[in-house]
Amino acid sequence: MSGHDHLSLCLCDLITWLQMKRKARRAQDGCPSVAFFHPYCNAGGGGERVLWCALRALQNRYRDISFVVYTGDQGVTAEQILDGARRRFNIRLPRPVKFVFLKHRLLVEASVYPHFTLLGQSIGSVFLGWEALTEFVPDLYVDSMGYAFTLPVFRYLGGCHVGSYVHYPTISTDMLSVVRQRNPRFNNADYISSNPVLSAIKVIYYCAFALLYGLAGSCSDVVMVNSTWTLGHILALWRAPNRTSVVYPPCDVQSFLDIPLKGEEEDEEDRKRRSVVSVGQFRPEKDHRLQIRAFRKLLDKKGADPGGRESARLVLIGGCRNQEDEDRVLMLRGLCQELGVADRVEFKLNIPFEELKKELTDATVGLHTMWNEHFGIGVVECMAAGTVILAHKSGGPKLDIVVPYEGGPTGFLADEEDSYADAMERILSMTPAARLEIRRRARASVARFSDQEFEASFLSAMEPLMGTLER
């Protein structure tokens, strides 16, 4: 018997074994099951909010189906995870879900792969997906964190129908163009961008990886993406237009919309109109350096105004996940010292939600500088809070969020230091009445990103998959 025949027999045996496990589980549970792959479900980001809102919507609609979450969070219980979702997002599930605790989440950690990180994490996700499948064989599998290489594992070995919610493509045509143009960015080191040979090798690597990524993603029966920007890249790579739709992520806009939008009183002008607030984790791609440099240019423009420099302030609000983020904050503080704006820039780290709401509602300008942000939940929150948003002219903010509404602008866009400084000066120079008109329009526009809108769109996209379940 040839090696190929042995391999075929082994695969057949594996598939048969997995099918038997599913049948045994169905006999025990008495109902079909839907499993979500979310190794970091106990985190507190926008991706986790999508997971809990999706589960809540499905549980409310389908009461005779069980739901499972594959997680790599160790040292916590199911009750602690659900309590975290309640505390962070104010989301309560109608009934409990089962958690399958995976032991090898380290396989998808970027720190494990200092080189060829994308490939290493993707191969690691295949093994992590296999661990998940052997622990619990569902009827329907949904990847809600962007691990596309798990899709063929569950489809072809597990015999599952599969769906995916894509927050951000693992690789994009923009990443390829950065390397081709030898442009140094946070995902393209200087030593590579300065070397034509290394740049050529990286282009070949990216192209090969993009092909594999597209093949893996094309296994998905239903594809949901979080923005128009993500949609363009996924259509180009996965080539499944008939199965792909945009489902905007659920943003907690109501918490901000519940706060009455007040007009700017003239006696408050000196306090409010010069406050610029940025919200975002202290990660390299958020480009806080650009914010600080642009703010310095704004101060230079306003230096001649009476009290102009003394009253302007920039507030950088964000989370620090680890020591690397804390070191980055120290570097940003050093940049403030170097530019002579340390007395005008305030850092607020890991602050409570109530303090975040107060900072946003007291500010006039909401600042965002990330290039090609896939969506931009922070941008939506700033608009809902009543700030005049100034976002990067790319990605989700440009295509989906800071777009005209009811015939008028909802905010401003910029893409480099001078245009940011000019836009901030323009916003701060507007009359309170003119700003109030933009703020009202922006607030009305963000209703399309509410929890209710997400649930309706998500359930509509999932309906073909849910219809495959045998009850």
C-alpha positions in Angstrom: 0.0 0.0 0.0 1.4 3.4 -1.0 2.0 6.3 1.3 -0.9 8.2 -0.4 -3.2 5.3 0.4 -2.1 5.3 4.0 -2.8 9.0 4.2 -6.2 8.6 2.7 -7.1 5.9 5.2 -5.9 8.0 8.1 -8.0 11.0 7.0 -11.0 8.8 6.5 -10.5 7.4 10.0 -10.2 10.8 11.5 -13.3 12.1 9.7 -15.3 9.0 10.8 -14.1 9.4 14.4 -15.1 13.1 14.4 -18.6 12.2 13.0 -19.1 9.6 15.7 -18.2 12.2 18.3 -20.8 14.6 16.8 -23.5 11.9 16.8 -22.7 11.0 20.4 -22.8 14.6 21.5 -26.1 15.2 19.6 -27.6 12.1 21.3 -26.6 13.5 24.7 -27.6 17.1 24.1 -30.7 16.5 22.1 -30.2 19.7 20.0 -27.8 21.1 17.4 -24.9 23.3 18.5 -23.2 26.4 17.2 -19.6 27.1 18.2 -17.7 30.4 18.1 -13.9 30.4 17.9 -12.7 33.3 20.0 -9.4 32.4 21.9 -9.3 35.8 23.7 -13.0 36.1 24.6 -12.2 37.4 28.1 -10.6 40.5 26.7 -12.4 43.8 26.6 -12.1 45.1 23.0 -14.5 45.7 20.2 -14.1 42.2 18.9 -15.3 40.8 22.1 -18.3 43.1 22.1 -19.2 41.6 18.7 -19.0 38.1 20.1 -21.4 38.8 23.1 -23.9 40.8 21.0 -23.9 38.0 18.4 -24.5 35.3 21.0 -27.3 37.4 22.6 -29.0 37.9 19.3 -28.8 34.2 18.3 -30.0 33.0 21.7 -33.0 35.3 21.6 -33.9 34.1 18.1 -33.0 30.3 18.4 -34.1 28.9 21.7 -33.6 25.2 20.8 -29.9 25.5 19.9 -26.9 25.2 22.2 -24.0 27.6 21.9 -20.3 27.0 22.6 -17.3 29.3 22.8 -13.7 28.1 22.2 -11.5 30.2 24.4 -7.8 30.1 25.4 -8.3 32.0 28.6 -6.9 29.9 31.4 -7.3 30.5 35.1 -10.9 31.8 34.8 -14.3 30.2 35.0 -17.2 30.4 32.7 -19.0 32.5 35.3 -16.1 35.0 35.5 -16.0 35.4 31.7 -19.8 36.1 31.6 -19.5 38.4 34.5 -16.7 40.3 32.7 -19.0 40.7 29.7 -21.7 42.2 31.9 -19.3 44.6 33.6 -17.4 45.7 30.5 -20.2 45.8 27.9 -23.4 45.6 30.0 -24.4 42.5 28.0 -26.3 39.7 29.7 -26.9 36.5 27.8 -30.5 35.0 28.0 -29.0 31.7 29.0 -25.6 30.1 29.7 -23.2 29.1 27.0 -20.6 26.3 27.2 -16.9 27.2 27.2 -14.3 24.9 25.8 -11.0 25.9 27.3 -8.1 25.4 24.9 -4.6 24.7 26.3 -2.4 25.8 23.5 -3.3 29.5 22.8 0.4 30.3 22.9 0.5 28.9 19.3 -1.2 32.0 18.0 0.8 34.5 20.0 2.8 36.9 17.8 5.6 37.0 20.3 6.3 33.3 19.5 7.2 34.1 15.9 9.7 37.0 15.7 10.1 36.3 12.0 7.4 35.2 9.4 4.9 36.2 12.1 1.8 36.0 9.8 2.7 32.5 8.6 3.6 31.3 12.1 0.4 32.5 13.7 -1.7 31.0 10.9 0.0 27.6 11.1 -0.4 27.8 14.9 -4.2 28.6 14.5 -4.5 25.3 12.5 -3.2 23.3 15.4 -5.3 25.3 17.9 -8.4 24.8 15.7 -7.7 21.1 15.6 -7.5 21.0 19.4 -10.9 22.8 19.5 -12.4 20.4 17.0 -11.3 17.3 18.8 -12.6 18.7 22.2 -16.0 19.5 20.8 -17.5 18.8 17.3 -20.2 21.4 16.5 -22.8 21.4 13.8 -22.0 24.9 12.8 -18.7 26.8 13.3 -18.1 30.5 13.3 -14.7 32.2 13.4 -15.3 35.5 15.1 -11.6 36.6 15.6 -10.1 36.4 12.1 -8.4 32.9 12.2 -9.3 32.0 8.6 -7.0 29.0 8.5 -9.3 27.2 11.0 -12.1 27.3 8.5 -11.0 24.4 6.3 -10.2 22.3 9.4 -13.8 22.5 10.6 -15.3 22.3 7.1 -13.3 19.4 5.6 -12.3 17.4 8.7 -15.2 18.3 11.0 -17.9 18.2 8.3 -19.3 21.5 9.7 -21.0 24.4 8.0 -18.7 27.4 8.6 -19.1 31.2 8.8 -16.8 34.0 9.7 -16.9 37.6 11.0 -13.8 39.5 9.8 -12.7 42.5 11.7 -9.5 43.0 9.8 -7.9 41.0 6.9 -4.8 39.2 8.1 -3.1 40.5 5.0 -4.2 43.3 2.6 -3.2 44.8 -0.7 -2.2 47.9 1.3 0.4 45.9 3.2 1.7 44.7 -0.1 2.0 48.2 -1.5 3.8 49.4 1.6 6.5 46.7 1.0 6.6 47.2 -2.7 7.1 51.0 -2.3 9.7 50.3 0.5 7.8 52.5 2.8 8.8 52.1 6.5 5.7 51.7 8.7 4.9 49.9 11.9 4.5 46.6 10.0 7.6 47.1 7.7 10.9 47.5 9.6 13.4 50.1 8.5 16.1 47.4 7.8 13.7 45.7 5.3 12.4 48.9 3.6 16.0 50.1 3.1 17.1 46.9 1.5 15.8 46.1 -2.1 16.6 42.4 -1.8 14.9 41.9 1.6 11.9 44.0 0.3 11.6 41.7 -2.8 11.7 38.6 -0.6 9.0 40.0 1.6 6.8 40.8 -1.4 7.1 37.2 -2.6 6.3 36.0 1.0 3.3 38.3 1.2 2.0 37.3 -2.2 2.3 33.6 -1.3 0.6 34.1 2.0 -2.2 36.1 0.4 -2.9 33.2 -1.9 -3.1 30.7 1.0 -5.2 33.2 3.0 -7.6 33.5 0.1 -8.0 29.7 -0.2 -8.7 29.3 3.5 -11.2 32.1 3.6 -13.0 30.9 0.5 -14.1 27.9 2.6 -16.6 30.0 4.5 -20.2 29.5 3.7 -21.1 33.0 5.0 -18.7 35.9 5.3 -19.5 39.0 7.4 -17.1 42.0 7.4 -17.1 45.0 9.6 -16.7 47.8 7.1 -16.5 48.8 3.5 -12.7 48.9 3.6 -12.5 45.4 4.9 -15.1 44.3 2.3 -12.9 45.5 -0.5 -9.9 43.5 0.7 -11.8 40.3 1.5 -13.6 40.4 -1.9 -10.2 40.7 -3.6 -8.6 37.9 -1.5 -11.5 35.4 -0.7 -13.4 36.0 -4.0 -16.8 35.1 -2.6 -19.0 38.1 -3.4 -22.3 36.2 -3.2 -21.6 35.0 0.3 -20.1 38.3 1.7 -21.9 41.2 3.4 -21.1 44.2 5.6 -22.3 43.9 9.2 -21.2 47.0 11.1 -19.9 46.2 14.6 -22.1 47.1 17.6 -21.0 50.3 19.2 -22.2 51.4 22.6 -23.6 54.7 21.2 -26.6 54.8 23.6 -24.4 55.4 26.6 -23.3 58.6 25.0 -26.6 59.5 23.3 -28.3 59.4 26.7 -26.3 62.5 27.7 -28.2 65.6 26.5 -26.3 67.6 23.8 -25.8 71.1 25.2 -25.0 74.2 23.2 -21.6 75.8 23.9 -22.2 78.7 26.2 -20.1 81.8 25.5 -18.7 81.8 29.1 -17.6 78.2 28.6 -15.8 78.9 25.4 -12.3 79.3 26.9 -12.7 76.1 28.8 -14.2 73.9 26.1 -13.3 75.1 22.6 -9.6 74.3 22.9 -9.9 70.8 24.3 -8.7 68.1 21.9 -9.2 64.4 23.0 -7.9 61.2 21.4 -9.2 57.8 22.4 -7.3 54.6 21.4 -4.9 52.0 22.8 -1.3 52.9 22.9 -0.3 50.7 20.0 2.1 51.8 17.2 -0.5 51.8 14.5 -2.6 54.4 16.3 0.2 56.9 15.5 0.1 59.1 18.6 3.3 60.7 17.4 1.3 62.3 14.6 -1.2 63.7 17.1 1.5 65.3 19.2 3.3 66.8 16.3 0.1 68.1 14.7 -0.9 69.6 18.1 2.5 71.4 18.3 1.8 73.0 14.9 -1.6 74.0 16.1 -0.1 75.7 19.1 2.4 77.5 16.8 -0.5 78.8 14.8 -2.3 80.0 17.9 0.7 81.3 19.7 0.0 84.9 18.7 -3.6 84.8 20.1 -4.1 86.2 23.6 -4.1 83.2 25.9 -4.1 80.8 22.9 -1.2 78.6 23.8 -2.1 78.6 27.6 -5.7 77.4 27.2 -5.2 74.7 24.5 -4.7 71.1 25.7 -4.5 67.6 24.2 -5.8 64.7 26.2 -4.5 61.2 25.1 -6.8 58.5 26.5 -6.1 54.9 26.0 -5.4 51.4 27.4 -2.0 49.9 28.1 -2.0 46.1 27.6 1.6 45.3 28.7 5.0 46.7 29.4 5.6 47.4 25.7 2.6 49.8 25.7 3.9 51.4 28.8 7.3 51.9 27.3 5.6 53.5 24.3 3.8 56.0 26.6 7.2 56.9 28.1 8.5 57.5 24.6 5.5 59.7 23.8 6.0 61.7 27.0 9.6 62.2 25.9 8.4 63.5 22.5 6.2 66.0 24.3 9.2 67.2 26.2 11.3 67.4 23.1 8.6 69.5 21.3 8.0 71.7 24.3 4.3 70.8 24.7 4.6 68.6 27.9 2.6 71.2 29.9 -0.2 71.1 27.3 -0.5 67.3 26.8 -2.2 65.0 29.3 -2.1 61.2 29.4 -5.0 59.3 30.9 -4.4 55.5 31.0 -6.9 52.7 31.6 -9.5 55.2 32.9 -13.0 54.1 34.0 -15.8 54.4 31.4 -17.6 57.2 33.4 -14.4 59.3 33.2 -14.1 58.6 29.5 -17.6 59.8 28.9 -16.9 63.1 30.8 -13.7 63.8 28.9 -15.5 63.2 25.6 -18.6 65.3 26.4 -16.4 68.2 27.7 -14.1 68.2 24.6 -14.7 69.9 21.3 -12.4 68.0 19.0 -12.2 64.2 18.9 -8.8 63.2 17.3 -8.1 60.0 15.4 -4.9 59.4 13.3 -4.7 55.6 12.5 -3.9 54.9 8.8 -6.4 52.5 7.3 -8.3 51.8 10.5 -10.6 48.9 9.5 -13.6 50.5 11.2 -13.1 52.9 14.1 -15.3 52.4 17.2 -13.5 55.2 19.0 -14.5 57.6 16.1 -18.2 56.5 16.5 -18.0 57.1 20.3 -16.5 60.6 19.8 -19.3 61.5 17.4 -22.0 60.1 19.7 -20.5 62.0 22.7 -20.9 65.3 20.8 -17.3 66.1 19.8 -16.4 67.4 16.4 -14.5 64.4 14.9 -11.2 64.8 13.1 -10.2 61.4 11.7 -7.7 59.9 9.3 -8.7 60.2 5.7 -8.6 56.4 5.0 -10.2 53.1 5.9 -13.5 52.9 7.8 -13.6 56.5 9.1 -13.4 57.8 5.5 -15.7 55.2 3.8 -18.3 54.5 6.5 -18.3 56.8 9.5 -17.3 60.4 8.8 -19.6 60.7 5.7 -22.2 63.3 4.8 -25.6 62.9 6.5 -28.8 64.7 5.6 -26.9 66.8 3.1 -24.2 68.1 5.5 -20.8 67.1 7.0 -20.5 65.0 10.1 -16.8 65.8 10.8 -13.4 66.4 9.2 -10.7 64.2 7.7 -6.9 64.7 7.4 -3.8 62.7 6.6 -0.6 64.5 7.7 0.7 67.0 10.3 -0.2 70.2 8.4 -3.7 69.1 7.3 -4.4 68.0 10.9 -3.2 71.3 12.4 -5.2 73.2 9.8 -8.4 71.2 10.5 -8.1 71.6 14.2 -7.6 75.4 13.8 -10.6 75.5 11.6 -12.8 73.6 14.0 -11.7 75.7 17.0 -12.3 78.9 15.0 -15.9 78.1 14.2 -18.7 79.7 16.0 -20.4 77.6 18.7 -23.6 77.5 16.6 -21.7 76.1 13.5 -20.1 73.5 15.6 -23.4 72.6 17.2 -24.9 71.9 13.8 -22.1 69.4 12.9 -22.3 67.8 16.3 -26.1 67.2 16.0 -25.8 65.8 12.5 -22.9 63.5 13.6 -24.9 62.3 16.6 -27.9 61.4 14.4 -25.7 59.6 11.9 -24.2 57.1 14.3 -27.6 55.4 15.1 -26.8 53.0 12.3 -24.0 51.6 14.4 -26.2 50.7 17.4 -26.6 47.3 19.0 -30.0 46.9 17.5 -28.8 47.6 14.0 -26.0 45.1 14.4 -28.3 42.4 15.7 -30.7 42.8 12.8 -27.9 42.7 10.2 -26.1 39.8 11.9 -29.2 37.6 12.1 -30.1 38.3 8.5 -26.6 37.3 7.4 -26.6 34.1 9.6 -30.1 33.0 8.5 -28.8 30.7 5.6 -26.4 29.0 8.0 -28.8 28.6 10.8 -31.3 27.0 8.4 -28.9 24.1 7.8 -29.2 22.9 11.4 -31.3 19.8 11.9 -33.4 20.2 15.0 
